[in-house]
């Protein structure tokens, strides 16, 4: 799975058939500690300590940009790359179980990526 697009590198050159690959995707669960109290039937309140509360799920992912598909397949070094963090989308049907696919879908919605072609 990859995306093909025109890529303007930070070094000042353009690759008309650049090949973008999600090379790493990690699901991260954000947890916070919260104080809780217990209220008894008689109305008395007892501090109970802290519990872990899940606040969000995020995907941290890395994108490697190659000059073209052949360069990627031949094991050449990427010409560019970047990392992003996006929220996990758990409302996408079957796609919600594929975090790498979510990364590609996110990229295709971003400025400069809307013309990217699935490879």
VOKEZA-896185 format. One line per field, with one value per atom (N, C-alpha, C): x negated, y negated, z negated; atom name; residue in one letter; residue number from 1. Coordinates in steps of 0.2 Angstrom, whole numbers, plus 5000, padded with zeros to 4 digits. Layout:
BEGIN
xx <- c(X  ...)
yy <- c(Y  ...)
zz <- c(Z  ...)
guba <- c(CA  ...)
marse <- c(A  ...)
tise <- c(NUM  ...)
This chain:
BEGIN
xx <- c(4996  5000  4996  4997  4993  4998  4995  4998  4993  4995  4991  4994  4989  4991  4985  4986  4981  4978  4972  4969  4964  4965  4960  4955  4949  4945  4943  4941  4938  4931  4928  4921  4922  4928  4930  4931  4932  4933  4940  4943  4949  4949  4953  4953  4960  4961  4968  4971  4968  4971  4968  4968  4965  4970  4967  4970  4970  4976  4976  4979  4975  4976  4977  4982  4983  4978  4972  4967  4968  4972  4973  4979  4983  4990  4990  4991  4992  4998  5002  5008  5006  5008  5006  5013  5013  5019  5017  5020  5019  5023  5019  5023  5021  5026  5025  5028  5025  5027  5032  5038  5043  5045  5046  5048  5055  5057  5064  5066  5072  5075  5081  5082  5088  5093  5099  5105  5109  5109  5112  5120  5124  5131  5133  5130  5132  5129  5126  5124  5117  5114  5107  5102  5097  5093  5086  5083  5076  5072  5066  5061  5059  5058  5056  5049  5046  5040  5041  5036  5036  5037  5040  5041  5038  5036  5034  5040  5041  5046  5043  5046  5044  5047  5043  5045  5046  5041  5041  5037  5038  5033  5031  5024  5021  5017  5016  5011  5005  4999  4993  4990  4989  4986  4981  4977  4971  4972  4971  4972  4965  4963  4957  4958  4955  4956  4950  4952  4946  4947  4942  4942  4947  4948  4953  4954  4958  4960  4954  4950  4944  4939  4938  4933  4935  4942  4944  4943  4945  4945  4937  4933  4926  4922  4925  4922  4918  4919  4916  4918  4914  4916  4922  4926  4931  4928  4931  4929  4932  4937  4940  4944  4947  4952  4954  4959  4962  4966  4968  4972  4978  4983  4989  4993  4997  5002  5009  5013  5020  5024  5031  5035  5037  5038  5041  5048  5050  5057  5060  5064  5068  5074  5076  5083  5082  5077  5077  5078  5082  5084  5078  5076  5071  5064  5064  5058  5055  5059  5057  5052  5052  5047  5041  5040  5034  5031  5026  5024  5019  5016  5012  5016  5022  5027  5029  5031  5033  5028  5021  5016  5017  5017  5018  5024  5030  5036  5035  5032  5031  5026  5021  5016  5020  5024  5028  5033  5034  5039  5035  5028  5025  5023  5022  5019  5013  5013  5007  5007  5012  5013  5019  5023  5030  5030  5024  5023  5019  5017  5013  5017  5013  5016  5014  5019  5017  5013  5008  5003  5004)
yy <- c(5006  5000  4994  4989  4983  4978  4972  4966  4964  4962  4959  4952  4947  4940  4936  4930  4925  4922  4923  4920  4915  4909  4904  4905  4907  4908  4902  4902  4897  4895  4899  4898  4894  4893  4889  4892  4899  4902  4905  4907  4910  4917  4921  4928  4929  4930  4931  4937  4942  4949  4951  4947  4949  4954  4958  4964  4963  4962  4961  4967  4969  4976  4974  4977  4976  4982  4980  4985  4987  4983  4985  4982  4986  4984  4987  4983  4985  4982  4987  4985  4983  4977  4974  4973  4975  4974  4969  4963  4958  4959  4959  4961  4955  4953  4949  4952  4950  4952  4947  4950  4946  4948  4943  4945  4947  4952  4954  4954  4954  4955  4960  4963  4968  4965  4965  4962  4968  4969  4975  4973  4979  4978  4973  4972  4967  4960  4959  4952  4950  4955  4953  4954  4950  4950  4952  4957  4959  4958  4954  4954  4961  4963  4970  4970  4964  4965  4962  4965  4963  4970  4968  4973  4971  4975  4973  4973  4967  4966  4965  4968  4968  4961  4957  4950  4951  4954  4954  4960  4961  4966  4962  4962  4959  4963  4962  4965  4961  4963  4959  4963  4959  4963  4959  4963  4960  4961  4956  4957  4956  4961  4960  4959  4954  4952  4954  4958  4960  4957  4956  4953  4956  4963  4966  4973  4977  4984  4988  4988  4992  4991  4985  4983  4986  4986  4989  4997  5000  5007  5009  5005  5007  5006  5003  5002  4996  4991  4985  4981  4976  4971  4967  4965  4960  4953  4949  4942  4938  4939  4935  4939  4936  4940  4935  4937  4934  4938  4936  4940  4935  4939  4936  4940  4936  4939  4937  4943  4941  4945  4943  4947  4953  4959  4965  4964  4966  4965  4972  4972  4979  4979  4975  4974  4976  4980  4981  4988  4992  4998  5003  5007  5011  5008  5002  4998  4996  4996  4994  4999  5005  5010  5010  5006  5006  4999  4998  4991  4988  4993  4991  4988  4991  4988  4981  4981  4974  4969  4970  4965  4963  4968  4966  4962  4964  4960  4953  4952  4946  4942  4944  4941  4938  4943  4941  4935  4933  4928  4921  4922  4916  4912  4905  4901  4904  4904  4907  4914  4917  4925  4927  4922  4924  4928  4927  4930  4936  4938  4944  4950  4955  4961  4967  4971  4977  4982  4985  4990  4996)
zz <- c(5000  5000  5000  5004  5005  5009  5009  5013  5018  5024  5029  5030  5030  5030  5033  5034  5036  5029  5028  5022  5023  5019  5019  5013  5014  5008  5005  4998  4995  4998  5002  5005  5011  5013  5019  5026  5026  5032  5032  5038  5038  5041  5038  5041  5043  5049  5052  5050  5049  5047  5041  5036  5029  5026  5022  5019  5011  5008  5001  4998  4993  4989  4982  4979  4971  4969  4966  4964  4957  4953  4946  4943  4940  4937  4930  4925  4918  4915  4912  4909  4901  4899  4893  4889  4883  4878  4873  4873  4868  4862  4857  4850  4845  4841  4836  4829  4824  4817  4815  4812  4809  4802  4798  4791  4791  4787  4787  4779  4778  4772  4772  4766  4766  4761  4763  4759  4757  4750  4747  4747  4746  4746  4741  4735  4730  4732  4738  4740  4738  4734  4733  4739  4739  4745  4742  4746  4744  4750  4749  4755  4756  4762  4764  4767  4769  4772  4780  4784  4791  4795  4801  4806  4813  4817  4824  4828  4832  4837  4844  4848  4855  4858  4860  4863  4871  4874  4881  4884  4890  4894  4900  4901  4907  4910  4917  4921  4922  4920  4922  4928  4934  4940  4943  4947  4951  4958  4962  4969  4973  4977  4980  4988  4991  4998  5002  5007  5011  5018  5022  5028  5033  5032  5037  5034  5037  5034  5035  5040  5041  5035  5034  5028  5022  5020  5014  5014  5020  5020  5021  5023  5023  5017  5012  5005  5005  5009  5009  5003  5001  4996  4998  4993  4995  4996  5000  5001  4996  4993  4988  4983  4978  4974  4968  4965  4959  4955  4949  4944  4942  4941  4939  4933  4929  4925  4926  4927  4929  4924  4922  4918  4922  4918  4921  4922  4928  4930  4929  4924  4923  4926  4931  4934  4941  4944  4951  4953  4949  4951  4951  4956  4956  4956  4958  4959  4952  4947  4940  4937  4940  4937  4941  4946  4950  4949  4944  4943  4948  4952  4958  4963  4965  4970  4967  4961  4958  4960  4959  4961  4968  4972  4980  4981  4978  4979  4977  4971  4968  4973  4975  4980  4986  4989  4995  4994  4988  4987  4986  4985  4984  4990  4989  4994  4998  5004  5008  5009  5006  5006  5010  5011  5014  5020  5024  5031  5030  5024  5024  5026  5029  5032  5028  5026  5022  5027  5024  5027  5023)
guba <- c(N  CA  C  N  CA  C  N  CA  C  N  CA  C  N  CA  C  N  CA  C  N  CA  C  N  CA  C  N  CA  C  N  CA  C  N  CA  C  N  CA  C  N  CA  C  N  CA  C  N  CA  C  N  CA  C  N  CA  C  N  CA  C  N  CA  C  N  CA  C  N  CA  C  N  CA  C  N  CA  C  N  CA  C  N  CA  C  N  CA  C  N  CA  C  N  CA  C  N  CA  C  N  CA  C  N  CA  C  N  CA  C  N  CA  C  N  CA  C  N  CA  C  N  CA  C  N  CA  C  N  CA  C  N  CA  C  N  CA  C  N  CA  C  N  CA  C  N  CA  C  N  CA  C  N  CA  C  N  CA  C  N  CA  C  N  CA  C  N  CA  C  N  CA  C  N  CA  C  N  CA  C  N  CA  C  N  CA  C  N  CA  C  N  CA  C  N  CA  C  N  CA  C  N  CA  C  N  CA  C  N  CA  C  N  CA  C  N  CA  C  N  CA  C  N  CA  C  N  CA  C  N  CA  C  N  CA  C  N  CA  C  N  CA  C  N  CA  C  N  CA  C  N  CA  C  N  CA  C  N  CA  C  N  CA  C  N  CA  C  N  CA  C  N  CA  C  N  CA  C  N  CA  C  N  CA  C  N  CA  C  N  CA  C  N  CA  C  N  CA  C  N  CA  C  N  CA  C  N  CA  C  N  CA  C  N  CA  C  N  CA  C  N  CA  C  N  CA  C  N  CA  C  N  CA  C  N  CA  C  N  CA  C  N  CA  C  N  CA  C  N  CA  C  N  CA  C  N  CA  C  N  CA  C  N  CA  C  N  CA  C  N  CA  C  N  CA  C  N  CA  C  N  CA  C  N  CA  C  N  CA  C  N  CA  C  N  CA  C  N  CA  C  N  CA  C  N  CA  C  N  CA  C  N  CA  C)
marse <- c(X  X  X  X  X  X  X  X  X  X  X  X  X  X  X  X  X  X  X  X  X  X  X  X  X  X  X  X  X  X  X  X  X  X  X  X  X  X  X  X  X  X  X  X  X  X  X  X  X  X  X  X  X  X  X  X  X  X  X  X  X  X  X  X  X  X  X  X  X  X  X  X  X  X  X  X  X  X  X  X  X  X  X  X  X  X  X  X  X  X  X  X  X  X  X  X  X  X  X  X  X  X  X  X  X  X  X  X  X  X  X  X  X  X  X  X  X  X  X  X  X  X  X  X  X  X  X  X  X  X  X  X  X  X  X  X  X  X  X  X  X  X  X  X  X  X  X  X  X  X  X  X  X  X  X  X  X  X  X  X  X  X  X  X  X  X  X  X  X  X  X  X  X  X  X  X  X  X  X  X  X  X  X  X  X  X  X  X  X  X  X  X  X  X  X  X  X  X  X  X  X  X  X  X  X  X  X  X  X  X  X  X  X  X  X  X  X  X  X  X  X  X  X  X  X  X  X  X  X  X  X  X  X  X  X  X  X  X  X  X  X  X  X  X  X  X  X  X  X  X  X  X  X  X  X  X  X  X  X  X  X  X  X  X  X  X  X  X  X  X  X  X  X  X  X  X  X  X  X  X  X  X  X  X  X  X  X  X  X  X  X  X  X  X  X  X  X  X  X  X  X  X  X  X  X  X  X  X  X  X  X  X  X  X  X  X  X  X  X  X  X  X  X  X  X  X  X  X  X  X  X  X  X  X  X  X  X  X  X  X  X  X  X  X  X  X  X  X  X  X  X  X  X  X  X  X  X)
tise <- c(1  1  1  2  2  2  3  3  3  4  4  4  5  5  5  6  6  6  7  7  7  8  8  8  9  9  9  10  10  10  11  11  11  12  12  12  13  13  13  14  14  14  15  15  15  16  16  16  17  17  17  18  18  18  19  19  19  20  20  20  21  21  21  22  22  22  23  23  23  24  24  24  25  25  25  26  26  26  27  27  27  28  28  28  29  29  29  30  30  30  31  31  31  32  32  32  33  33  33  34  34  34  35  35  35  36  36  36  37  37  37  38  38  38  39  39  39  40  40  40  41  41  41  42  42  42  43  43  43  44  44  44  45  45  45  46  46  46  47  47  47  48  48  48  49  49  49  50  50  50  51  51  51  52  52  52  53  53  53  54  54  54  55  55  55  56  56  56  57  57  57  58  58  58  59  59  59  60  60  60  61  61  61  62  62  62  63  63  63  64  64  64  65  65  65  66  66  66  67  67  67  68  68  68  69  69  69  70  70  70  71  71  71  72  72  72  73  73  73  74  74  74  75  75  75  76  76  76  77  77  77  78  78  78  79  79  79  80  80  80  81  81  81  82  82  82  83  83  83  84  84  84  85  85  85  86  86  86  87  87  87  88  88  88  89  89  89  90  90  90  91  91  91  92  92  92  93  93  93  94  94  94  95  95  95  96  96  96  97  97  97  98  98  98  99  99  99  100  100  100  101  101  101  102  102  102  103  103  103  104  104  104  105  105  105  106  106  106  107  107  107  108  108  108  109  109  109  110  110  110  111  111  111  112  112  112  113  113  113  114  114  114  115  115  115  116  116  116  117  117  117  118  118  118  119  119  119)
